[in-house]
Structures are given as structure tokens and as C-alpha cells.
Amino acid sequence: MRMTNATMYARVLASDAGCNGRFFFGVTSTGIYCLPSCHAKKPRPENTRFFPTVEAARAAGLRACKKCHPDDFARGADPVLETIESLVGEVRAAPQNFTDARAIVKRSGFGATRLFELVRLHYHTTPADLLLRARLDTAKQKLLQTRAGLAAIAGEVGFESISVFHDHFKTFNGLTPAAFRSLA
Ligand SMILES: [Zn+2]
């Protein structure tokens, strides 16, 4: 069944990765075309065009978006996996930007159930556990590479308090943050 332009535009606003491959959209004001999941600034409806293929978008004089790489998708890359990989990369690089698992769900553009499935499938864990480990790994680096105090490090990596940091660190690593640092 063919989607209407209004439906496709709504899917673009929702950054719906589930629609990747069903259509591509072009932005006449910027001259690029994108996947429905693209997180770039949303185009105004009057500047948005829809295409069944990347070839059709190119024939209209548009260029591939460097953010969502619609041509890679059209060549058969797995955009869902790529989206998950880049999301996990973001969490690992800056766990302090995610207050909790809900923030990861929100950032992903997927629903909570779908994201949990994908993280379990590809990383054998949950978003919350992924975030906790990212906080602990980043804290370890800071313990070894900086002279920052424990409370400062706990805050920088996103723990709500030094005691929560301390407890999780000890559970996962078998020793306290201070003891870990003293080994270095
Ligand atoms: Zn894009």
C-alpha cells in the first residue's frame, strides 16, 4: 500500500527508522535527500519531497545526506544496526549525557520495546546496564588519567551521588574507586 505524503512527512518528523527503505525524502531548501530516520533538522513540509529510490532523488538534483547516508542503505547496509552502533558509541563516549535508560530510548528514535530487543540482540544486555558500564568505564579512565576527586568523577560520568558510584564500582570491579586508583 502506498503511503500518502502526509503520512510520510509524519514518519520523517518521528525519525521512524522502521520506514527506512520504504521511501526517501528530499529537502529542496538544502538540496539533500535522507532516510526517514535522519536526525538532521526537520524540513518544513513545503520544502519536502518524497522519492521511492535514491536514484529518483538524485534525478531530481539532490545530494545524499552525509549524516544518514541514504546511499549506504540503498546498497544494502543495515541502518538499524548502524543506528544502534552509533547510539551505543554515543553512550560509551559520553554517558553523562544520558540521565537514564529512558534518555537512551528517546535518543534512539525507536520505541522502548524495540530498543530493548535490539540492544539484547546485538549487545546481550539492557540499555540501563550498557549505560552503567559506560559510566564505570569512563570513571576508570578518569581515575587513572586525571587527579580529579572521586565526587567530581562520579558527577562527571553521570552518577547521582558518590555513594552510588562507590557501590556500583565495587560490585563490578571488586574494589573501591580509591583502591583502584591506588593500584595505578
Ligand atoms: Zn539525513
py3Dmol code that shows the C-alpha trace and the ligand (Angstrom):
import py3Dmol

protein = """\
ATOM      1  CA  MET A   1       0.000   0.000   0.000  1.00  0.00           C
ATOM      2  CA  ARG A   2       1.373   3.382  -0.949  1.00  0.00           C
ATOM      3  CA  MET A   3       1.805   5.893   1.886  1.00  0.00           C
ATOM      4  CA  THR A   4       0.415   9.383   1.460  1.00  0.00           C
ATOM      5  CA  ASN A   5       2.733  12.387   1.570  1.00  0.00           C
ATOM      6  CA  ALA A   6       1.155  13.432   4.873  1.00  0.00           C
ATOM      7  CA  THR A   7       1.876  10.003   6.362  1.00  0.00           C
ATOM      8  CA  MET A   8       5.450  10.048   5.079  1.00  0.00           C
ATOM      9  CA  TYR A   9       6.009  13.555   6.431  1.00  0.00           C
ATOM     10  CA  ALA A  10       4.728  12.441   9.851  1.00  0.00           C
ATOM     11  CA  ARG A  11       7.182   9.494   9.754  1.00  0.00           C
ATOM     12  CA  VAL A  12      10.008  11.925   8.908  1.00  0.00           C
ATOM     13  CA  LEU A  13       9.114  14.097  11.909  1.00  0.00           C
ATOM     14  CA  ALA A  14       9.173  10.950  14.061  1.00  0.00           C
ATOM     15  CA  SER A  15      12.601   9.898  12.633  1.00  0.00           C
ATOM     16  CA  ASP A  16      10.987   6.499  12.068  1.00  0.00           C
ATOM     17  CA  ALA A  17      13.766   4.018  11.300  1.00  0.00           C
ATOM     18  CA  GLY A  18      11.086   1.441  10.544  1.00  0.00           C
ATOM     19  CA  CYS A  19      10.307   3.389   7.360  1.00  0.00           C
ATOM     20  CA  ASN A  20      13.884   3.304   6.063  1.00  0.00           C
ATOM     21  CA  GLY A  21      13.742   1.744   2.623  1.00  0.00           C
ATOM     22  CA  ARG A  22      10.017   2.351   2.197  1.00  0.00           C
ATOM     23  CA  PHE A  23      10.775   5.846   0.922  1.00  0.00           C
ATOM     24  CA  PHE A  24      13.419   8.572   0.890  1.00  0.00           C
ATOM     25  CA  PHE A  25      12.778  12.259   1.378  1.00  0.00           C
ATOM     26  CA  GLY A  26      14.457  15.274  -0.161  1.00  0.00           C
ATOM     27  CA  VAL A  27      14.765  18.782   1.191  1.00  0.00           C
ATOM     28  CA  THR A  28      14.557  21.341  -1.594  1.00  0.00           C
ATOM     29  CA  SER A  29      15.885  24.193   0.595  1.00  0.00           C
ATOM     30  CA  THR A  30      19.171  22.366   1.339  1.00  0.00           C
ATOM     31  CA  GLY A  31      19.391  20.124  -1.744  1.00  0.00           C
ATOM     32  CA  ILE A  32      19.891  16.873   0.168  1.00  0.00           C
ATOM     33  CA  TYR A  33      17.981  13.623   0.461  1.00  0.00           C
ATOM     34  CA  CYS A  34      17.679  11.488   3.564  1.00  0.00           C
ATOM     35  CA  LEU A  35      16.389   8.341   5.182  1.00  0.00           C
ATOM     36  CA  PRO A  36      13.172   8.735   7.219  1.00  0.00           C
ATOM     37  CA  SER A  37      15.262   8.047  10.365  1.00  0.00           C
ATOM     38  CA  CYS A  38      17.596  11.028   9.781  1.00  0.00           C
ATOM     39  CA  HIS A  39      18.190  13.116  12.904  1.00  0.00           C
ATOM     40  CA  ALA A  40      19.149  16.247  10.967  1.00  0.00           C
ATOM     41  CA  LYS A  41      16.965  19.344  11.410  1.00  0.00           C
ATOM     42  CA  LYS A  42      13.437  18.583  10.183  1.00  0.00           C
ATOM     43  CA  PRO A  43      12.450  20.249   6.911  1.00  0.00           C
ATOM     44  CA  ARG A  44       9.339  22.369   6.522  1.00  0.00           C
ATOM     45  CA  PRO A  45       6.551  20.459   4.738  1.00  0.00           C
ATOM     46  CA  GLU A  46       6.615  22.793   1.730  1.00  0.00           C
ATOM     47  CA  ASN A  47      10.335  22.035   1.232  1.00  0.00           C
ATOM     48  CA  THR A  48       9.937  18.264   1.493  1.00  0.00           C
ATOM     49  CA  ARG A  49       9.680  15.852  -1.435  1.00  0.00           C
ATOM     50  CA  PHE A  50       9.323  12.071  -1.318  1.00  0.00           C
ATOM     51  CA  PHE A  51      11.060   9.519  -3.514  1.00  0.00           C
ATOM     52  CA  PRO A  52      10.767   5.739  -3.858  1.00  0.00           C
ATOM     53  CA  THR A  53      14.508   5.324  -4.584  1.00  0.00           C
ATOM     54  CA  VAL A  54      17.803   7.192  -4.171  1.00  0.00           C
ATOM     55  CA  GLU A  55      18.078   7.246  -7.970  1.00  0.00           C
ATOM     56  CA  ALA A  56      14.843   9.230  -8.172  1.00  0.00           C
ATOM     57  CA  ALA A  57      16.143  11.685  -5.559  1.00  0.00           C
ATOM     58  CA  ARG A  58      19.410  12.142  -7.464  1.00  0.00           C
ATOM     59  CA  ALA A  59      17.499  12.580 -10.731  1.00  0.00           C
ATOM     60  CA  ALA A  60      15.708  15.487  -9.021  1.00  0.00           C
ATOM     61  CA  GLY A  61      19.108  17.139  -8.487  1.00  0.00           C
ATOM     62  CA  LEU A  62      19.540  16.308  -4.796  1.00  0.00           C
ATOM     63  CA  ARG A  63      22.681  15.047  -2.986  1.00  0.00           C
ATOM     64  CA  ALA A  64      22.932  12.283  -0.378  1.00  0.00           C
ATOM     65  CA  CYS A  65      22.865  13.450   3.254  1.00  0.00           C
ATOM     66  CA  LYS A  66      26.229  12.994   4.987  1.00  0.00           C
ATOM     67  CA  LYS A  67      24.513  12.325   8.277  1.00  0.00           C
ATOM     68  CA  CYS A  68      22.162   9.422   7.497  1.00  0.00           C
ATOM     69  CA  HIS A  69      23.916   8.024   4.367  1.00  0.00           C
ATOM     70  CA  PRO A  70      20.849   7.023   2.328  1.00  0.00           C
ATOM     71  CA  ASP A  71      23.057   5.544  -0.425  1.00  0.00           C
ATOM     72  CA  ASP A  72      24.639   3.099   2.033  1.00  0.00           C
ATOM     73  CA  PHE A  73      21.173   1.968   2.989  1.00  0.00           C
ATOM     74  CA  ALA A  74      20.155   1.621  -0.656  1.00  0.00           C
ATOM     75  CA  ARG A  75      23.252  -0.558  -1.214  1.00  0.00           C
ATOM     76  CA  GLY A  76      22.032  -2.916   1.486  1.00  0.00           C
ATOM     77  CA  ALA A  77      23.776  -1.778   4.645  1.00  0.00           C
ATOM     78  CA  ASP A  78      21.745  -2.418   7.790  1.00  0.00           C
ATOM     79  CA  PRO A  79      20.611   1.001   9.013  1.00  0.00           C
ATOM     80  CA  VAL A  80      19.019  -0.357  12.168  1.00  0.00           C
ATOM     81  CA  LEU A  81      22.264  -1.955  13.264  1.00  0.00           C
ATOM     82  CA  GLU A  82      24.176   1.173  12.282  1.00  0.00           C
ATOM     83  CA  THR A  83      21.773   3.317  14.277  1.00  0.00           C
ATOM     84  CA  ILE A  84      22.233   1.073  17.307  1.00  0.00           C
ATOM     85  CA  GLU A  85      26.013   1.039  16.887  1.00  0.00           C
ATOM     86  CA  SER A  86      26.246   4.800  16.685  1.00  0.00           C
ATOM     87  CA  LEU A  87      23.885   5.178  19.653  1.00  0.00           C
ATOM     88  CA  VAL A  88      25.970   2.794  21.757  1.00  0.00           C
ATOM     89  CA  GLY A  89      29.068   4.698  20.650  1.00  0.00           C
ATOM     90  CA  GLU A  90      27.482   7.918  21.898  1.00  0.00           C
ATOM     91  CA  VAL A  91      26.580   6.344  25.239  1.00  0.00           C
ATOM     92  CA  ARG A  92      30.098   4.973  25.699  1.00  0.00           C
ATOM     93  CA  ALA A  93      31.773   8.229  24.691  1.00  0.00           C
ATOM     94  CA  ALA A  94      29.626  10.482  26.866  1.00  0.00           C
ATOM     95  CA  PRO A  95      27.492   8.548  29.402  1.00  0.00           C
ATOM     96  CA  GLN A  96      26.954  11.765  31.372  1.00  0.00           C
ATOM     97  CA  ASN A  97      24.686  12.965  28.532  1.00  0.00           C
ATOM     98  CA  PHE A  98      22.170  10.220  29.361  1.00  0.00           C
ATOM     99  CA  THR A  99      20.370  10.532  32.683  1.00  0.00           C
ATOM    100  CA  ASP A 100      18.882   7.035  32.430  1.00  0.00           C
ATOM    101  CA  ALA A 101      17.734   4.312  30.034  1.00  0.00           C
ATOM    102  CA  ARG A 102      14.743   6.417  29.030  1.00  0.00           C
ATOM    103  CA  ALA A 103      17.099   9.067  27.690  1.00  0.00           C
ATOM    104  CA  ILE A 104      18.724   6.397  25.514  1.00  0.00           C
ATOM    105  CA  VAL A 105      15.323   5.281  24.240  1.00  0.00           C
ATOM    106  CA  LYS A 106      14.441   8.873  23.427  1.00  0.00           C
ATOM    107  CA  ARG A 107      17.705   9.490  21.609  1.00  0.00           C
ATOM    108  CA  SER A 108      17.374   6.242  19.624  1.00  0.00           C
ATOM    109  CA  GLY A 109      14.184   7.179  17.804  1.00  0.00           C
ATOM    110  CA  PHE A 110      12.894   3.631  18.445  1.00  0.00           C
ATOM    111  CA  GLY A 111      10.200   2.692  20.931  1.00  0.00           C
ATOM    112  CA  ALA A 112      11.352   1.311  24.292  1.00  0.00           C
ATOM    113  CA  THR A 113      10.373  -2.296  23.486  1.00  0.00           C
ATOM    114  CA  ARG A 114      12.137  -2.239  20.121  1.00  0.00           C
ATOM    115  CA  LEU A 115      15.285  -0.679  21.577  1.00  0.00           C
ATOM    116  CA  PHE A 116      15.424  -3.256  24.383  1.00  0.00           C
ATOM    117  CA  GLU A 117      15.114  -6.028  21.759  1.00  0.00           C
ATOM    118  CA  LEU A 118      17.854  -4.544  19.605  1.00  0.00           C
ATOM    119  CA  VAL A 119      20.262  -3.972  22.488  1.00  0.00           C
ATOM    120  CA  ARG A 120      19.649  -7.513  23.732  1.00  0.00           C
ATOM    121  CA  LEU A 121      20.133  -8.918  20.229  1.00  0.00           C
ATOM    122  CA  HIS A 122      23.319  -7.021  19.387  1.00  0.00           C
ATOM    123  CA  TYR A 123      24.913  -6.391  22.790  1.00  0.00           C
ATOM    124  CA  HIS A 124      23.356  -9.090  25.019  1.00  0.00           C
ATOM    125  CA  THR A 125      22.432  -6.562  27.660  1.00  0.00           C
ATOM    126  CA  THR A 126      19.906  -3.851  28.531  1.00  0.00           C
ATOM    127  CA  PRO A 127      20.157  -0.094  27.869  1.00  0.00           C
ATOM    128  CA  ALA A 128      20.414   0.548  31.629  1.00  0.00           C
ATOM    129  CA  ASP A 129      23.269  -1.915  32.047  1.00  0.00           C
ATOM    130  CA  LEU A 130      25.019  -0.527  28.978  1.00  0.00           C
ATOM    131  CA  LEU A 131      24.786   2.950  30.491  1.00  0.00           C
ATOM    132  CA  LEU A 132      26.032   1.788  33.895  1.00  0.00           C
ATOM    133  CA  ARG A 133      29.054   0.059  32.357  1.00  0.00           C
ATOM    134  CA  ALA A 134      29.787   3.126  30.227  1.00  0.00           C
ATOM    135  CA  ARG A 135      29.753   5.281  33.374  1.00  0.00           C
ATOM    136  CA  LEU A 136      32.077   2.862  35.184  1.00  0.00           C
ATOM    137  CA  ASP A 137      34.484   2.544  32.228  1.00  0.00           C
ATOM    138  CA  THR A 138      34.677   6.315  31.826  1.00  0.00           C
ATOM    139  CA  ALA A 139      35.194   6.688  35.572  1.00  0.00           C
ATOM    140  CA  LYS A 140      38.066   4.178  35.431  1.00  0.00           C
ATOM    141  CA  GLN A 141      39.791   6.227  32.744  1.00  0.00           C
ATOM    142  CA  LYS A 142      39.348   9.388  34.774  1.00  0.00           C
ATOM    143  CA  LEU A 143      40.645   7.702  37.926  1.00  0.00           C
ATOM    144  CA  LEU A 144      43.797   6.678  36.097  1.00  0.00           C
ATOM    145  CA  GLN A 145      44.311   9.691  33.847  1.00  0.00           C
ATOM    146  CA  THR A 146      43.245  12.642  35.989  1.00  0.00           C
ATOM    147  CA  ARG A 147      43.722  13.858  39.549  1.00  0.00           C
ATOM    148  CA  ALA A 148      40.042  14.776  39.912  1.00  0.00           C
ATOM    149  CA  GLY A 149      38.391  13.872  43.224  1.00  0.00           C
ATOM    150  CA  LEU A 150      36.031  10.910  43.478  1.00  0.00           C
ATOM    151  CA  ALA A 151      32.931  13.063  43.932  1.00  0.00           C
ATOM    152  CA  ALA A 152      33.864  15.114  40.848  1.00  0.00           C
ATOM    153  CA  ILE A 153      34.403  11.979  38.771  1.00  0.00           C
ATOM    154  CA  ALA A 154      31.116  10.462  39.986  1.00  0.00           C
ATOM    155  CA  GLY A 155      29.309  13.615  38.837  1.00  0.00           C
ATOM    156  CA  GLU A 156      31.196  13.910  35.541  1.00  0.00           C
ATOM    157  CA  VAL A 157      30.223  10.417  34.400  1.00  0.00           C
ATOM    158  CA  GLY A 158      26.600  10.846  35.455  1.00  0.00           C
ATOM    159  CA  PHE A 159      26.194   9.111  38.823  1.00  0.00           C
ATOM    160  CA  GLU A 160      23.654  10.816  41.071  1.00  0.00           C
ATOM    161  CA  SER A 161      25.925  10.536  44.114  1.00  0.00           C
ATOM    162  CA  ILE A 162      29.365   9.389  45.187  1.00  0.00           C
ATOM    163  CA  SER A 163      27.858   6.534  47.227  1.00  0.00           C
ATOM    164  CA  VAL A 164      26.015   5.139  44.180  1.00  0.00           C
ATOM    165  CA  PHE A 165      29.274   5.412  42.223  1.00  0.00           C
ATOM    166  CA  HIS A 166      31.192   3.703  45.015  1.00  0.00           C
ATOM    167  CA  ASP A 167      28.712   0.810  45.348  1.00  0.00           C
ATOM    168  CA  HIS A 168      28.464   0.068  41.615  1.00  0.00           C
ATOM    169  CA  PHE A 169      32.214   0.372  41.147  1.00  0.00           C
ATOM    170  CA  LYS A 170      32.876  -2.099  43.935  1.00  0.00           C
ATOM    171  CA  THR A 171      30.239  -4.540  42.654  1.00  0.00           C
ATOM    172  CA  PHE A 172      31.651  -4.567  39.133  1.00  0.00           C
ATOM    173  CA  ASN A 173      35.354  -4.304  39.876  1.00  0.00           C
ATOM    174  CA  GLY A 174      35.718  -5.933  43.266  1.00  0.00           C
ATOM    175  CA  LEU A 175      37.422  -2.933  44.810  1.00  0.00           C
ATOM    176  CA  THR A 176      36.622   0.672  45.622  1.00  0.00           C
ATOM    177  CA  PRO A 177      37.413   3.566  43.249  1.00  0.00           C
ATOM    178  CA  ALA A 178      40.091   4.802  45.665  1.00  0.00           C
ATOM    179  CA  ALA A 179      41.702   1.368  45.869  1.00  0.00           C
ATOM    180  CA  PHE A 180      41.594   1.044  42.080  1.00  0.00           C
ATOM    181  CA  ARG A 181      43.327   4.391  41.673  1.00  0.00           C
ATOM    182  CA  SER A 182      45.987   3.498  44.241  1.00  0.00           C
ATOM    183  CA  LEU A 183      46.936   0.448  42.143  1.00  0.00           C
ATOM    184  CA  ALA A 184      47.878   2.607  39.179  1.00  0.00           C
TER     185      ALA A 184
END
"""
ligand_1 = """\
1
ZN
Zn 19.957 12.781 6.505
"""
view = py3Dmol.view(width=600, height=400)
view.addModel(protein, "pdb")
view.setStyle({"model": 0}, {"cartoon": {"style": "trace"}})
view.addModel(ligand_1, "xyz")
view.setStyle({"model": 1}, {"stick": {}})
view.zoomTo()
view.show()
